[in-house]
Amino acid sequence: MIRLIVFTTLLAIGGCATVNKTSTKDGSDALSIDCSGQALKWEHCYEKATQACAGSGYETVGKKGRPDADPADGLLGIESGTFASRSLVVICK
């Protein structure tokens, strides 16, 4: 029961990484990946990019957000304080 409560709390705090189609300044098709939230990290953005590009690989064309905090700085590995904003723009190869 405790595990279920912790899991549900983590999902509520952090949400999930989302992928949206976008285009670059030169008109190329790209993917915008948002992995903002206290429970998500940059690795979630990269994992989602790998999944979205179906194993063909990707090229990072943009990255915006702050670095991940040290896990020792938060309770259960969750950053405390301000909302962590992270986004990644990739082009699938």
PDB file with one MODEL, atoms N, CA, C and O in Angstrom:
MODEL        1
ATOM      1  N   MET A   1       0.823  -1.193   0.000  1.00  0.00           N
ATOM      2  CA  MET A   1       0.000   0.000   0.000  1.00  0.00           C
ATOM      3  C   MET A   1       0.865   1.254   0.000  1.00  0.00           C
ATOM      4  O   MET A   1       0.564   2.226  -0.693  1.00  0.00           O
ATOM      5  N   ILE A   2       1.949   1.226   0.786  1.00  0.00           N
ATOM      6  CA  ILE A   2       2.846   2.382   0.839  1.00  0.00           C
ATOM      7  C   ILE A   2       3.448   2.644  -0.532  1.00  0.00           C
ATOM      8  O   ILE A   2       3.552   3.795  -0.955  1.00  0.00           O
ATOM      9  N   ARG A   3       3.844   1.588  -1.224  1.00  0.00           N
ATOM     10  CA  ARG A   3       4.434   1.746  -2.561  1.00  0.00           C
ATOM     11  C   ARG A   3       3.454   2.409  -3.520  1.00  0.00           C
ATOM     12  O   ARG A   3       3.847   3.267  -4.311  1.00  0.00           O
ATOM     13  N   LEU A   4       2.205   2.026  -3.458  1.00  0.00           N
ATOM     14  CA  LEU A   4       1.185   2.618  -4.314  1.00  0.00           C
ATOM     15  C   LEU A   4       1.031   4.107  -4.024  1.00  0.00           C
ATOM     16  O   LEU A   4       0.919   4.911  -4.949  1.00  0.00           O
ATOM     17  N   ILE A   5       1.024   4.468  -2.778  1.00  0.00           N
ATOM     18  CA  ILE A   5       0.901   5.878  -2.391  1.00  0.00           C
ATOM     19  C   ILE A   5       2.102   6.676  -2.884  1.00  0.00           C
ATOM     20  O   ILE A   5       1.936   7.770  -3.424  1.00  0.00           O
ATOM     21  N   VAL A   6       3.293   6.151  -2.706  1.00  0.00           N
ATOM     22  CA  VAL A   6       4.506   6.841  -3.158  1.00  0.00           C
ATOM     23  C   VAL A   6       4.501   6.981  -4.675  1.00  0.00           C
ATOM     24  O   VAL A   6       4.807   8.055  -5.194  1.00  0.00           O
ATOM     25  N   PHE A   7       4.159   5.919  -5.390  1.00  0.00           N
ATOM     26  CA  PHE A   7       4.118   5.955  -6.849  1.00  0.00           C
ATOM     27  C   PHE A   7       3.111   6.988  -7.347  1.00  0.00           C
ATOM     28  O   PHE A   7       3.417   7.770  -8.248  1.00  0.00           O
ATOM     29  N   THR A   8       1.918   6.996  -6.770  1.00  0.00           N
ATOM     30  CA  THR A   8       0.881   7.949  -7.162  1.00  0.00           C
ATOM     31  C   THR A   8       1.312   9.382  -6.869  1.00  0.00           C
ATOM     32  O   THR A   8       1.056  10.286  -7.664  1.00  0.00           O
ATOM     33  N   THR A   9       1.956   9.583  -5.747  1.00  0.00           N
ATOM     34  CA  THR A   9       2.442  10.919  -5.395  1.00  0.00           C
ATOM     35  C   THR A   9       3.495  11.391  -6.387  1.00  0.00           C
ATOM     36  O   THR A   9       3.469  12.545  -6.815  1.00  0.00           O
ATOM     37  N   LEU A  10       4.411  10.519  -6.751  1.00  0.00           N
ATOM     38  CA  LEU A  10       5.452  10.885  -7.718  1.00  0.00           C
ATOM     39  C   LEU A  10       4.858  11.251  -9.071  1.00  0.00           C
ATOM     40  O   LEU A  10       5.302  12.209  -9.704  1.00  0.00           O
ATOM     41  N   LEU A  11       3.866  10.503  -9.515  1.00  0.00           N
ATOM     42  CA  LEU A  11       3.215  10.829 -10.779  1.00  0.00           C
ATOM     43  C   LEU A  11       2.499  12.168 -10.712  1.00  0.00           C
ATOM     44  O   LEU A  11       2.542  12.951 -11.660  1.00  0.00           O
ATOM     45  N   ALA A  12       1.849  12.424  -9.604  1.00  0.00           N
ATOM     46  CA  ALA A  12       1.128  13.688  -9.449  1.00  0.00           C
ATOM     47  C   ALA A  12       2.078  14.872  -9.406  1.00  0.00           C
ATOM     48  O   ALA A  12       1.773  15.936  -9.943  1.00  0.00           O
ATOM     49  N   ILE A  13       3.215  14.694  -8.776  1.00  0.00           N
ATOM     50  CA  ILE A  13       4.182  15.782  -8.663  1.00  0.00           C
ATOM     51  C   ILE A  13       4.867  16.056  -9.995  1.00  0.00           C
ATOM     52  O   ILE A  13       5.019  17.210 -10.396  1.00  0.00           O
ATOM     53  N   GLY A  14       5.272  15.011 -10.667  1.00  0.00           N
ATOM     54  CA  GLY A  14       6.109  15.184 -11.842  1.00  0.00           C
ATOM     55  C   GLY A  14       5.440  15.019 -13.173  1.00  0.00           C
ATOM     56  O   GLY A  14       5.887  15.619 -14.151  1.00  0.00           O
ATOM     57  N   GLY A  15       4.389  14.235 -13.261  1.00  0.00           N
ATOM     58  CA  GLY A  15       3.762  13.983 -14.533  1.00  0.00           C
ATOM     59  C   GLY A  15       4.628  13.085 -15.395  1.00  0.00           C
ATOM     60  O   GLY A  15       5.457  12.335 -14.880  1.00  0.00           O
ATOM     61  N   CYS A  16       4.443  13.155 -16.691  1.00  0.00           N
ATOM     62  CA  CYS A  16       5.190  12.328 -17.626  1.00  0.00           C
ATOM     63  C   CYS A  16       5.793  13.215 -18.693  1.00  0.00           C
ATOM     64  O   CYS A  16       5.307  14.315 -18.955  1.00  0.00           O
ATOM     65  N   ALA A  17       6.866  12.723 -19.309  1.00  0.00           N
ATOM     66  CA  ALA A  17       7.462  13.448 -20.420  1.00  0.00           C
ATOM     67  C   ALA A  17       6.491  13.416 -21.595  1.00  0.00           C
ATOM     68  O   ALA A  17       5.901  12.375 -21.882  1.00  0.00           O
ATOM     69  N   THR A  18       6.323  14.541 -22.273  1.00  0.00           N
ATOM     70  CA  THR A  18       5.405  14.625 -23.407  1.00  0.00           C
ATOM     71  C   THR A  18       6.168  14.983 -24.679  1.00  0.00           C
ATOM     72  O   THR A  18       7.190  15.668 -24.636  1.00  0.00           O
ATOM     73  N   VAL A  19       5.655  14.509 -25.807  1.00  0.00           N
ATOM     74  CA  VAL A  19       6.273  14.747 -27.112  1.00  0.00           C
ATOM     75  C   VAL A  19       5.266  15.451 -28.006  1.00  0.00           C
ATOM     76  O   VAL A  19       4.116  15.024 -28.109  1.00  0.00           O
ATOM     77  N   ASN A  20       5.693  16.528 -28.651  1.00  0.00           N
ATOM     78  CA  ASN A  20       4.854  17.256 -29.601  1.00  0.00           C
ATOM     79  C   ASN A  20       5.637  17.507 -30.872  1.00  0.00           C
ATOM     80  O   ASN A  20       6.839  17.771 -30.831  1.00  0.00           O
ATOM     81  N   LYS A  21       4.947  17.423 -32.011  1.00  0.00           N
ATOM     82  CA  LYS A  21       5.590  17.736 -33.279  1.00  0.00           C
ATOM     83  C   LYS A  21       5.782  19.242 -33.376  1.00  0.00           C
ATOM     84  O   LYS A  21       4.935  20.022 -32.943  1.00  0.00           O
ATOM     85  N   THR A  22       6.912  19.633 -33.952  1.00  0.00           N
ATOM     86  CA  THR A  22       7.216  21.046 -34.148  1.00  0.00           C
ATOM     87  C   THR A  22       8.089  21.156 -35.392  1.00  0.00           C
ATOM     88  O   THR A  22       8.324  20.156 -36.069  1.00  0.00           O
ATOM     89  N   SER A  23       8.564  22.333 -35.695  1.00  0.00           N
ATOM     90  CA  SER A  23       9.497  22.497 -36.813  1.00  0.00           C
ATOM     91  C   SER A  23      10.594  23.461 -36.397  1.00  0.00           C
ATOM     92  O   SER A  23      10.403  24.319 -35.536  1.00  0.00           O
ATOM     93  N   THR A  24      11.741  23.297 -37.028  1.00  0.00           N
ATOM     94  CA  THR A  24      12.885  24.159 -36.741  1.00  0.00           C
ATOM     95  C   THR A  24      12.766  25.442 -37.549  1.00  0.00           C
ATOM     96  O   THR A  24      11.850  25.585 -38.359  1.00  0.00           O
ATOM     97  N   LYS A  25      13.682  26.368 -37.336  1.00  0.00           N
ATOM     98  CA  LYS A  25      13.660  27.642 -38.055  1.00  0.00           C
ATOM     99  C   LYS A  25      13.778  27.457 -39.560  1.00  0.00           C
ATOM    100  O   LYS A  25      13.238  28.248 -40.333  1.00  0.00           O
ATOM    101  N   ASP A  26      14.498  26.392 -39.982  1.00  0.00           N
ATOM    102  CA  ASP A  26      14.651  26.155 -41.418  1.00  0.00           C
ATOM    103  C   ASP A  26      13.527  25.308 -42.010  1.00  0.00           C
ATOM    104  O   ASP A  26      13.566  24.965 -43.191  1.00  0.00           O
ATOM    105  N   GLY A  27      12.527  24.969 -41.197  1.00  0.00           N
ATOM    106  CA  GLY A  27      11.363  24.239 -41.670  1.00  0.00           C
ATOM    107  C   GLY A  27      11.430  22.728 -41.539  1.00  0.00           C
ATOM    108  O   GLY A  27      10.496  22.039 -41.950  1.00  0.00           O
ATOM    109  N   SER A  28      12.497  22.198 -40.983  1.00  0.00           N
ATOM    110  CA  SER A  28      12.622  20.752 -40.795  1.00  0.00           C
ATOM    111  C   SER A  28      11.651  20.273 -39.718  1.00  0.00           C
ATOM    112  O   SER A  28      11.388  20.976 -38.742  1.00  0.00           O
ATOM    113  N   ASP A  29      11.124  19.062 -39.912  1.00  0.00           N
ATOM    114  CA  ASP A  29      10.261  18.466 -38.890  1.00  0.00           C
ATOM    115  C   ASP A  29      11.101  18.103 -37.675  1.00  0.00           C
ATOM    116  O   ASP A  29      12.212  17.591 -37.810  1.00  0.00           O
ATOM    117  N   ALA A  30      10.569  18.368 -36.497  1.00  0.00           N
ATOM    118  CA  ALA A  30      11.286  18.086 -35.254  1.00  0.00           C
ATOM    119  C   ALA A  30      10.286  17.676 -34.188  1.00  0.00           C
ATOM    120  O   ALA A  30       9.073  17.770 -34.378  1.00  0.00           O
ATOM    121  N   LEU A  31      10.816  17.222 -33.070  1.00  0.00           N
ATOM    122  CA  LEU A  31       9.995  16.852 -31.921  1.00  0.00           C
ATOM    123  C   LEU A  31      10.402  17.695 -30.726  1.00  0.00           C
ATOM    124  O   LEU A  31      11.589  17.840 -30.434  1.00  0.00           O
ATOM    125  N   SER A  32       9.427  18.243 -30.043  1.00  0.00           N
ATOM    126  CA  SER A  32       9.662  18.992 -28.817  1.00  0.00           C
ATOM    127  C   SER A  32       9.262  18.092 -27.658  1.00  0.00           C
ATOM    128  O   SER A  32       8.117  17.650 -27.565  1.00  0.00           O
ATOM    129  N   ILE A  33      10.217  17.826 -26.778  1.00  0.00           N
ATOM    130  CA  ILE A  33       9.988  16.915 -25.662  1.00  0.00           C
ATOM    131  C   ILE A  33      10.064  17.709 -24.363  1.00  0.00           C
ATOM    132  O   ILE A  33      11.066  18.363 -24.074  1.00  0.00           O
ATOM    133  N   ASP A  34       8.990  17.639 -23.592  1.00  0.00           N
ATOM    134  CA  ASP A  34       8.929  18.355 -22.323  1.00  0.00           C
ATOM    135  C   ASP A  34       9.019  17.354 -21.182  1.00  0.00           C
ATOM    136  O   ASP A  34       8.194  16.447 -21.074  1.00  0.00           O
ATOM    137  N   CYS A  35      10.015  17.521 -20.340  1.00  0.00           N
ATOM    138  CA  CYS A  35      10.161  16.637 -19.171  1.00  0.00           C
ATOM    139  C   CYS A  35      10.322  17.498 -17.925  1.00  0.00           C
ATOM    140  O   CYS A  35      11.207  17.276 -17.099  1.00  0.00           O
ATOM    141  N   SER A  36       9.449  18.476 -17.819  1.00  0.00           N
ATOM    142  CA  SER A  36       9.456  19.368 -16.674  1.00  0.00           C
ATOM    143  C   SER A  36       8.810  18.692 -15.474  1.00  0.00           C
ATOM    144  O   SER A  36       8.000  17.778 -15.622  1.00  0.00           O
ATOM    145  N   GLY A  37       9.174  19.146 -14.303  1.00  0.00           N
ATOM    146  CA  GLY A  37       8.571  18.628 -13.089  1.00  0.00           C
ATOM    147  C   GLY A  37       9.608  18.208 -12.079  1.00  0.00           C
ATOM    148  O   GLY A  37      10.783  18.039 -12.403  1.00  0.00           O
ATOM    149  N   GLN A  38       9.169  18.045 -10.876  1.00  0.00           N
ATOM    150  CA  GLN A  38      10.073  17.705  -9.793  1.00  0.00           C
ATOM    151  C   GLN A  38      10.552  16.263  -9.855  1.00  0.00           C
ATOM    152  O   GLN A  38      11.676  15.981  -9.441  1.00  0.00           O
ATOM    153  N   ALA A  39       9.738  15.341 -10.358  1.00  0.00           N
ATOM    154  CA  ALA A  39      10.100  13.926 -10.349  1.00  0.00           C
ATOM    155  C   ALA A  39      10.823  13.479 -11.612  1.00  0.00           C
ATOM    156  O   ALA A  39      11.383  12.383 -11.638  1.00  0.00           O
ATOM    157  N   LEU A  40      10.827  14.303 -12.665  1.00  0.00           N
ATOM    158  CA  LEU A  40      11.492  13.938 -13.913  1.00  0.00           C
ATOM    159  C   LEU A  40      12.890  14.523 -13.972  1.00  0.00           C
ATOM    160  O   LEU A  40      13.196  15.506 -13.297  1.00  0.00           O
ATOM    161  N   LYS A  41      13.722  13.916 -14.778  1.00  0.00           N
ATOM    162  CA  LYS A  41      15.109  14.350 -14.963  1.00  0.00           C
ATOM    163  C   LYS A  41      15.386  14.442 -16.454  1.00  0.00           C
ATOM    164  O   LYS A  41      14.548  14.059 -17.270  1.00  0.00           O
ATOM    165  N   TRP A  42      16.570  14.953 -16.814  1.00  0.00           N
ATOM    166  CA  TRP A  42      16.962  15.028 -18.222  1.00  0.00           C
ATOM    167  C   TRP A  42      16.954  13.656 -18.872  1.00  0.00           C
ATOM    168  O   TRP A  42      16.626  13.532 -20.052  1.00  0.00           O
ATOM    169  N   GLU A  43      17.310  12.632 -18.120  1.00  0.00           N
ATOM    170  CA  GLU A  43      17.340  11.284 -18.700  1.00  0.00           C
ATOM    171  C   GLU A  43      15.966  10.883 -19.233  1.00  0.00           C
ATOM    172  O   GLU A  43      15.882  10.106 -20.184  1.00  0.00           O
ATOM    173  N   HIS A  44      14.891  11.396 -18.637  1.00  0.00           N
ATOM    174  CA  HIS A  44      13.547  11.099 -19.128  1.00  0.00           C
ATOM    175  C   HIS A  44      13.343  11.711 -20.519  1.00  0.00           C
ATOM    176  O   HIS A  44      12.705  11.098 -21.376  1.00  0.00           O
ATOM    177  N   CYS A  45      13.877  12.908 -20.745  1.00  0.00           N
ATOM    178  CA  CYS A  45      13.794  13.535 -22.073  1.00  0.00           C
ATOM    179  C   CYS A  45      14.520  12.682 -23.106  1.00  0.00           C
ATOM    180  O   CYS A  45      13.995  12.423 -24.189  1.00  0.00           O
ATOM    181  N   TYR A  46      15.725  12.249 -22.765  1.00  0.00           N
ATOM    182  CA  TYR A  46      16.519  11.459 -23.702  1.00  0.00           C
ATOM    183  C   TYR A  46      15.885  10.093 -23.982  1.00  0.00           C
ATOM    184  O   TYR A  46      15.909   9.618 -25.118  1.00  0.00           O
ATOM    185  N   GLU A  47      15.327   9.472 -22.964  1.00  0.00           N
ATOM    186  CA  GLU A  47      14.636   8.194 -23.159  1.00  0.00           C
ATOM    187  C   GLU A  47      13.427   8.367 -24.074  1.00  0.00           C
ATOM    188  O   GLU A  47      13.183   7.539 -24.952  1.00  0.00           O
ATOM    189  N   LYS A  48      12.670   9.447 -23.867  1.00  0.00           N
ATOM    190  CA  LYS A  48      11.492   9.709 -24.689  1.00  0.00           C
ATOM    191  C   LYS A  48      11.898  10.002 -26.134  1.00  0.00           C
ATOM    192  O   LYS A  48      11.194   9.602 -27.061  1.00  0.00           O
ATOM    193  N   ALA A  49      13.022  10.694 -26.342  1.00  0.00           N
ATOM    194  CA  ALA A  49      13.516  10.963 -27.697  1.00  0.00           C
ATOM    195  C   ALA A  49      13.879   9.659 -28.396  1.00  0.00           C
ATOM    196  O   ALA A  49      13.566   9.477 -29.573  1.00  0.00           O
ATOM    197  N   THR A  50      14.530   8.758 -27.686  1.00  0.00           N
ATOM    198  CA  THR A  50      14.894   7.455 -28.252  1.00  0.00           C
ATOM    199  C   THR A  50      13.646   6.677 -28.649  1.00  0.00           C
ATOM    200  O   THR A  50      13.604   6.079 -29.724  1.00  0.00           O
ATOM    201  N   GLN A  51      12.633   6.682 -27.791  1.00  0.00           N
ATOM    202  CA  GLN A  51      11.380   5.982 -28.087  1.00  0.00           C
ATOM    203  C   GLN A  51      10.661   6.621 -29.272  1.00  0.00           C
ATOM    204  O   GLN A  51      10.173   5.917 -30.156  1.00  0.00           O
ATOM    205  N   ALA A  52      10.593   7.948 -29.292  1.00  0.00           N
ATOM    206  CA  ALA A  52       9.853   8.656 -30.331  1.00  0.00           C
ATOM    207  C   ALA A  52      10.500   8.495 -31.706  1.00  0.00           C
ATOM    208  O   ALA A  52       9.810   8.506 -32.725  1.00  0.00           O
ATOM    209  N   CYS A  53      11.816   8.346 -31.731  1.00  0.00           N
ATOM    210  CA  CYS A  53      12.517   8.194 -33.009  1.00  0.00           C
ATOM    211  C   CYS A  53      12.662   6.728 -33.409  1.00  0.00           C
ATOM    212  O   CYS A  53      13.367   6.418 -34.370  1.00  0.00           O
ATOM    213  N   ALA A  54      12.011   5.830 -32.691  1.00  0.00           N
ATOM    214  CA  ALA A  54      11.893   4.408 -33.026  1.00  0.00           C
ATOM    215  C   ALA A  54      13.227   3.749 -33.373  1.00  0.00           C
ATOM    216  O   ALA A  54      13.319   3.006 -34.351  1.00  0.00           O
ATOM    217  N   GLY A  55      14.247   4.017 -32.585  1.00  0.00           N
ATOM    218  CA  GLY A  55      15.523   3.340 -32.765  1.00  0.00           C
ATOM    219  C   GLY A  55      16.382   3.855 -33.903  1.00  0.00           C
ATOM    220  O   GLY A  55      17.484   3.348 -34.115  1.00  0.00           O
ATOM    221  N   SER A  56      15.904   4.856 -34.647  1.00  0.00           N
ATOM    222  CA  SER A  56      16.691   5.377 -35.761  1.00  0.00           C
ATOM    223  C   SER A  56      17.717   6.399 -35.305  1.00  0.00           C
ATOM    224  O   SER A  56      18.573   6.817 -36.085  1.00  0.00           O
ATOM    225  N   GLY A  57      17.634   6.799 -34.049  1.00  0.00           N
ATOM    226  CA  GLY A  57      18.541   7.811 -33.521  1.00  0.00           C
ATOM    227  C   GLY A  57      17.983   9.210 -33.729  1.00  0.00           C
ATOM    228  O   GLY A  57      17.000   9.407 -34.444  1.00  0.00           O
ATOM    229  N   TYR A  58      18.627  10.172 -33.091  1.00  0.00           N
ATOM    230  CA  TYR A  58      18.165  11.554 -33.196  1.00  0.00           C
ATOM    231  C   TYR A  58      19.339  12.509 -33.031  1.00  0.00           C
ATOM    232  O   TYR A  58      20.407  12.145 -32.541  1.00  0.00           O
ATOM    233  N   GLU A  59      19.102  13.731 -33.455  1.00  0.00           N
ATOM    234  CA  GLU A  59      20.071  14.811 -33.283  1.00  0.00           C
ATOM    235  C   GLU A  59      19.412  15.882 -32.419  1.00  0.00           C
ATOM    236  O   GLU A  59      18.303  16.327 -32.714  1.00  0.00           O
ATOM    237  N   THR A  60      20.087  16.288 -31.364  1.00  0.00           N
ATOM    238  CA  THR A  60      19.563  17.339 -30.496  1.00  0.00           C
ATOM    239  C   THR A  60      19.826  18.693 -31.145  1.00  0.00           C
ATOM    240  O   THR A  60      20.969  19.023 -31.460  1.00  0.00           O
ATOM    241  N   VAL A  61      18.767  19.475 -31.345  1.00  0.00           N
ATOM    242  CA  VAL A  61      18.918  20.799 -31.948  1.00  0.00           C
ATOM    243  C   VAL A  61      18.593  21.922 -30.970  1.00  0.00           C
ATOM    244  O   VAL A  61      18.813  23.093 -31.280  1.00  0.00           O
ATOM    245  N   GLY A  62      18.080  21.585 -29.811  1.00  0.00           N
ATOM    246  CA  GLY A  62      17.788  22.589 -28.801  1.00  0.00           C
ATOM    247  C   GLY A  62      17.571  21.963 -27.440  1.00  0.00           C
ATOM    248  O   GLY A  62      17.031  20.864 -27.318  1.00  0.00           O
ATOM    249  N   LYS A  63      18.002  22.685 -26.420  1.00  0.00           N
ATOM    250  CA  LYS A  63      17.856  22.199 -25.050  1.00  0.00           C
ATOM    251  C   LYS A  63      17.689  23.418 -24.151  1.00  0.00           C
ATOM    252  O   LYS A  63      18.479  24.361 -24.203  1.00  0.00           O
ATOM    253  N   LYS A  64      16.648  23.381 -23.330  1.00  0.00           N
ATOM    254  CA  LYS A  64      16.395  24.518 -22.454  1.00  0.00           C
ATOM    255  C   LYS A  64      15.969  24.018 -21.091  1.00  0.00           C
ATOM    256  O   LYS A  64      15.118  23.134 -20.991  1.00  0.00           O
ATOM    257  N   GLY A  65      16.538  24.561 -20.065  1.00  0.00           N
ATOM    258  CA  GLY A  65      16.162  24.184 -18.710  1.00  0.00           C
ATOM    259  C   GLY A  65      17.366  24.143 -17.809  1.00  0.00           C
ATOM    260  O   GLY A  65      18.508  24.295 -18.243  1.00  0.00           O
ATOM    261  N   ARG A  66      17.084  23.937 -16.555  1.00  0.00           N
ATOM    262  CA  ARG A  66      18.182  23.930 -15.594  1.00  0.00           C
ATOM    263  C   ARG A  66      18.709  22.511 -15.396  1.00  0.00           C
ATOM    264  O   ARG A  66      18.004  21.540 -15.670  1.00  0.00           O
ATOM    265  N   PRO A  67      19.932  22.393 -14.927  1.00  0.00           N
ATOM    266  CA  PRO A  67      20.490  21.054 -14.684  1.00  0.00           C
ATOM    267  C   PRO A  67      19.756  20.358 -13.550  1.00  0.00           C
ATOM    268  O   PRO A  67      19.124  20.998 -12.709  1.00  0.00           O
ATOM    269  N   ASP A  68      19.853  19.029 -13.544  1.00  0.00           N
ATOM    270  CA  ASP A  68      19.243  18.251 -12.466  1.00  0.00           C
ATOM    271  C   ASP A  68      19.968  18.532 -11.162  1.00  0.00           C
ATOM    272  O   ASP A  68      21.180  18.746 -11.141  1.00  0.00           O
ATOM    273  N   ALA A  69      19.212  18.528 -10.081  1.00  0.00           N
ATOM    274  CA  ALA A  69      19.808  18.707  -8.756  1.00  0.00           C
ATOM    275  C   ALA A  69      20.455  17.399  -8.319  1.00  0.00           C
ATOM    276  O   ALA A  69      20.130  16.332  -8.839  1.00  0.00           O
ATOM    277  N   ASP A  70      21.351  17.486  -7.384  1.00  0.00           N
ATOM    278  CA  ASP A  70      21.973  16.312  -6.798  1.00  0.00           C
ATOM    279  C   ASP A  70      20.901  15.543  -6.026  1.00  0.00           C
ATOM    280  O   ASP A  70      20.194  16.137  -5.213  1.00  0.00           O
ATOM    281  N   PRO A  71      20.762  14.220  -6.264  1.00  0.00           N
ATOM    282  CA  PRO A  71      19.730  13.455  -5.555  1.00  0.00           C
ATOM    283  C   PRO A  71      19.813  13.575  -4.036  1.00  0.00           C
ATOM    284  O   PRO A  71      18.803  13.427  -3.346  1.00  0.00           O
ATOM    285  N   ALA A  72      20.990  13.837  -3.519  1.00  0.00           N
ATOM    286  CA  ALA A  72      21.139  13.968  -2.067  1.00  0.00           C
ATOM    287  C   ALA A  72      20.480  15.247  -1.538  1.00  0.00           C
ATOM    288  O   ALA A  72      20.261  15.387  -0.335  1.00  0.00           O
ATOM    289  N   ASP A  73      20.165  16.180  -2.448  1.00  0.00           N
ATOM    290  CA  ASP A  73      19.562  17.444  -2.028  1.00  0.00           C
ATOM    291  C   ASP A  73      18.069  17.366  -1.780  1.00  0.00           C
ATOM    292  O   ASP A  73      17.498  18.299  -1.215  1.00  0.00           O
ATOM    293  N   GLY A  74      17.414  16.281  -2.183  1.00  0.00           N
ATOM    294  CA  GLY A  74      15.964  16.215  -2.041  1.00  0.00           C
ATOM    295  C   GLY A  74      15.499  14.965  -1.327  1.00  0.00           C
ATOM    296  O   GLY A  74      16.257  14.011  -1.146  1.00  0.00           O
ATOM    297  N   LEU A  75      14.258  14.986  -0.932  1.00  0.00           N
ATOM    298  CA  LEU A  75      13.626  13.852  -0.274  1.00  0.00           C
ATOM    299  C   LEU A  75      13.214  12.829  -1.331  1.00  0.00           C
ATOM    300  O   LEU A  75      12.502  13.178  -2.273  1.00  0.00           O
ATOM    301  N   LEU A  76      13.638  11.599  -1.197  1.00  0.00           N
ATOM    302  CA  LEU A  76      13.339  10.520  -2.143  1.00  0.00           C
ATOM    303  C   LEU A  76      13.795  10.852  -3.566  1.00  0.00           C
ATOM    304  O   LEU A  76      13.201  10.378  -4.534  1.00  0.00           O
ATOM    305  N   GLY A  77      14.847  11.662  -3.693  1.00  0.00           N
ATOM    306  CA  GLY A  77      15.367  12.010  -5.008  1.00  0.00           C
ATOM    307  C   GLY A  77      14.556  13.056  -5.744  1.00  0.00           C
ATOM    308  O   GLY A  77      14.784  13.289  -6.931  1.00  0.00           O
ATOM    309  N   ILE A  78      13.617  13.689  -5.069  1.00  0.00           N
ATOM    310  CA  ILE A  78      12.772  14.711  -5.680  1.00  0.00           C
ATOM    311  C   ILE A  78      13.298  16.078  -5.290  1.00  0.00           C
ATOM    312  O   ILE A  78      13.559  16.349  -4.118  1.00  0.00           O
ATOM    313  N   GLU A  79      13.452  16.947  -6.303  1.00  0.00           N
ATOM    314  CA  GLU A  79      13.932  18.296  -6.030  1.00  0.00           C
ATOM    315  C   GLU A  79      12.877  19.059  -5.230  1.00  0.00           C
ATOM    316  O   GLU A  79      11.679  18.955  -5.492  1.00  0.00           O
ATOM    317  N   SER A  80      13.339  19.808  -4.274  1.00  0.00           N
ATOM    318  CA  SER A  80      12.409  20.663  -3.544  1.00  0.00           C
ATOM    319  C   SER A  80      12.566  22.087  -4.048  1.00  0.00           C
ATOM    320  O   SER A  80      13.570  22.416  -4.681  1.00  0.00           O
ATOM    321  N   GLY A  81      11.610  22.908  -3.781  1.00  0.00           N
ATOM    322  CA  GLY A  81      11.713  24.310  -4.185  1.00  0.00           C
ATOM    323  C   GLY A  81      10.978  24.585  -5.482  1.00  0.00           C
ATOM    324  O   GLY A  81       9.875  24.084  -5.697  1.00  0.00           O
ATOM    325  N   THR A  82      11.588  25.380  -6.345  1.00  0.00           N
ATOM    326  CA  THR A  82      10.932  25.854  -7.552  1.00  0.00           C
ATOM    327  C   THR A  82      10.696  24.733  -8.560  1.00  0.00           C
ATOM    328  O   THR A  82      11.372  23.705  -8.535  1.00  0.00           O
ATOM    329  N   PHE A  83       9.734  24.950  -9.439  1.00  0.00           N
ATOM    330  CA  PHE A  83       9.386  23.999 -10.488  1.00  0.00           C
ATOM    331  C   PHE A  83      10.549  23.867 -11.463  1.00  0.00           C
ATOM    332  O   PHE A  83      11.104  24.876 -11.899  1.00  0.00           O
ATOM    333  N   ALA A  84      10.920  22.657 -11.807  1.00  0.00           N
ATOM    334  CA  ALA A  84      12.028  22.409 -12.727  1.00  0.00           C
ATOM    335  C   ALA A  84      11.495  22.322 -14.148  1.00  0.00           C
ATOM    336  O   ALA A  84      10.719  21.423 -14.472  1.00  0.00           O
ATOM    337  N   SER A  85      11.910  23.257 -14.994  1.00  0.00           N
ATOM    338  CA  SER A  85      11.477  23.292 -16.384  1.00  0.00           C
ATOM    339  C   SER A  85      12.579  22.726 -17.276  1.00  0.00           C
ATOM    340  O   SER A  85      13.723  23.176 -17.211  1.00  0.00           O
ATOM    341  N   ARG A  86      12.241  21.746 -18.106  1.00  0.00           N
ATOM    342  CA  ARG A  86      13.195  21.135 -19.025  1.00  0.00           C
ATOM    343  C   ARG A  86      12.505  20.837 -20.351  1.00  0.00           C
ATOM    344  O   ARG A  86      11.403  20.288 -20.366  1.00  0.00           O
ATOM    345  N   SER A  87      13.143  21.192 -21.460  1.00  0.00           N
ATOM    346  CA  SER A  87      12.617  20.829 -22.770  1.00  0.00           C
ATOM    347  C   SER A  87      13.772  20.559 -23.725  1.00  0.00           C
ATOM    348  O   SER A  87      14.844  21.158 -23.628  1.00  0.00           O
ATOM    349  N   LEU A  88      13.520  19.640 -24.648  1.00  0.00           N
ATOM    350  CA  LEU A  88      14.520  19.182 -25.586  1.00  0.00           C
ATOM    351  C   LEU A  88      13.878  19.165 -26.967  1.00  0.00           C
ATOM    352  O   LEU A  88      12.745  18.706 -27.115  1.00  0.00           O
ATOM    353  N   VAL A  89      14.587  19.662 -27.983  1.00  0.00           N
ATOM    354  CA  VAL A  89      14.091  19.609 -29.364  1.00  0.00           C
ATOM    355  C   VAL A  89      15.051  18.735 -30.148  1.00  0.00           C
ATOM    356  O   VAL A  89      16.260  18.968 -30.150  1.00  0.00           O
ATOM    357  N   VAL A  90      14.497  17.716 -30.823  1.00  0.00           N
ATOM    358  CA  VAL A  90      15.311  16.770 -31.567  1.00  0.00           C
ATOM    359  C   VAL A  90      14.766  16.579 -32.974  1.00  0.00           C
ATOM    360  O   VAL A  90      13.590  16.821 -33.247  1.00  0.00           O
ATOM    361  N   ILE A  91      15.660  16.136 -33.866  1.00  0.00           N
ATOM    362  CA  ILE A  91      15.283  15.729 -35.211  1.00  0.00           C
ATOM    363  C   ILE A  91      15.639  14.261 -35.337  1.00  0.00           C
ATOM    364  O   ILE A  91      16.786  13.879 -35.106  1.00  0.00           O
ATOM    365  N   CYS A  92      14.668  13.432 -35.702  1.00  0.00           N
ATOM    366  CA  CYS A  92      14.937  12.008 -35.894  1.00  0.00           C
ATOM    367  C   CYS A  92      15.749  11.825 -37.170  1.00  0.00           C
ATOM    368  O   CYS A  92      15.533  12.512 -38.169  1.00  0.00           O
ATOM    369  N   LYS A  93      16.688  10.882 -37.114  1.00  0.00           N
ATOM    370  CA  LYS A  93      17.544  10.607 -38.290  1.00  0.00           C
ATOM    371  C   LYS A  93      16.861   9.661 -39.232  1.00  0.00           C
ATOM    372  O   LYS A  93      17.421   9.313 -40.271  1.00  0.00           O
TER     373      LYS A  93
ENDMDL
END
